[in-house]
Amino acid sequence: MITIKNEREIELMKHAGMLVSKMHKFIKPYIKAGVTTNELDKLCHDFIIKNGAVPSCLGYEGYPNTLCTSVNDTVVHGIPNNTKLKDGDIITIDVVIGYKGYQGDAAWTYTVGEVTEDKKYLMEHTEKALYEGIKMVKPGNRIGDISNAVETYARGHNLGIVKELCGHGIGTDMHEDPDIPNYGPKGVGPRLKEGMVICIEPMLNYGGDDIYILDDDWTVKTLDGKPSAHFEHTVLVTKDGYEILTPRLDD
C-alpha cells in the first residue's frame, strides 16, 4: 500500500533525511586508502547514536552492520569487514537512519585516492541518471516516467542497468510501496501524489547488466567483474514538484 505522509510525518522524515546527509558529510574525510570498511561502519554507527537516531540497517532481516559498503564490482549490500581500502578503489556507502520511527535513506559512491577514467565516467553518469529520474517527480506523473528517464540516460551513456534491484517507497519502514525500477516504459505504474516519499536509486555498471549474489546472501556483484556505482536520494513529492530530503551537503 502506498502511503501519503501528513505534515508531522514529513517533518520527521526531513529530520531523518538531514541526518543521513550529515552522516555522509561526516564520513567523507575518512574514506581513504588504508581504512577498513569496519572502521567506517563503527564511525557512522557512533555518529548516528550520538545524534539520537537509529541505524536502521543493523539487524534488518539479519543484516549485521550499520552501513552497506560496496567496493568496485560490488553493486550493493557489501558487508563491512577488515579489508583495507586501496588507492584507486570506489566505494558506495549506503545507509538508512531512523528518527522517531521514520526513515531516511541515501547511497553515494566515493573515490579512494586517484581512480581510473572509466570509474570517473561511471560515477559521473550514474549520479546524473539519478537526477534525470528525480526531474520526473511531480504530482500526476507515473513511476514509469522516473524509470524510463533513468534507463534512457544510462543506455545513452552505454552503462549496464541492474534490473533485479530497484528504488522504493519509504516511511516508517525502509522499504514500502511502490517499487521504482531503473528501466521500463514511461506512462505506466502508480501516479505520483503530493505527500508520497520515495527513494530513487540507479545502480549502474561499467559493463553488462548481469549480477550474482555471494554465499552470504547479501553481497551483490557484477557478473563480468567490472565496477558498479550507486547513487540514491530520498525524495518528497510536493504540490508542484519535489524536494530532496537527503541533500549533498558537500556540494
LINVENLIN-V915235 format. One line per field, one symbol per residue. ss: DSSP state (H for helix, E for strand, - for the rest). psi: psi as a letter, one per 30 degrees, with the letter a starting at -180 (. if undefined). burial: + if it has 16 or more other C-alpha atoms within 10 Angstrom, else -. A space follows every 10 residues. Layout:
# LINVENLIN-V915235
ss->???
psi->???
burial->???
This chain:
# LINVENLIN-V915235
ss->------HHHH HHHHHHHHHH HHHHHHHH-- -----EHHHH HHHHHHHHHH ---EE----H HH-----EEE E--EEE--E- ---E-----E EEEEEEEEE- -EEEEEEEEE E-----HHHH HHHHHHHHHH HHHH------ -EHHHHHHHH HHHHHH---E E-----EEE- -----EEEEE ---------- E-----EEEE EEEEE----- EEE------E EE-----EEE EEEEEEE--- -EEE------ -
psi->kkkkkleeee eeeeeeeeee eeeeeefeff jlkfklfeee eeeeeeeeef ggakjfejfj hgkflelkjj kcgkelgkkk agkkklkflk kkjkkkkkjh fkkkkkkkkl ljbklleeee eeeefeeeee feeeffjlkf llefeeeeee eeeeefghkk kjffllallk cflfjlllki lgllllgllk kkkkfkklkk ikjkkfblfk llklffgekk lkeggllklj kklkkkjaeg clkkfiljfg .
burial->-+--+---++ -+++++++++ ++++------ ++---+++++ +-+++-++-- --++++++-- --+-++++++ ++++++++++ ----+--+++ +++++++++- ++++++++++ ++------++ -++-++++++ ++++-++++- ++++++++++ ++++----++ +++-++++++ +--+++++++ ++++----++ -+++++++++ ++++++++++ +-+-----++ ++--++++++ ++++++++-- ++++++++-- -
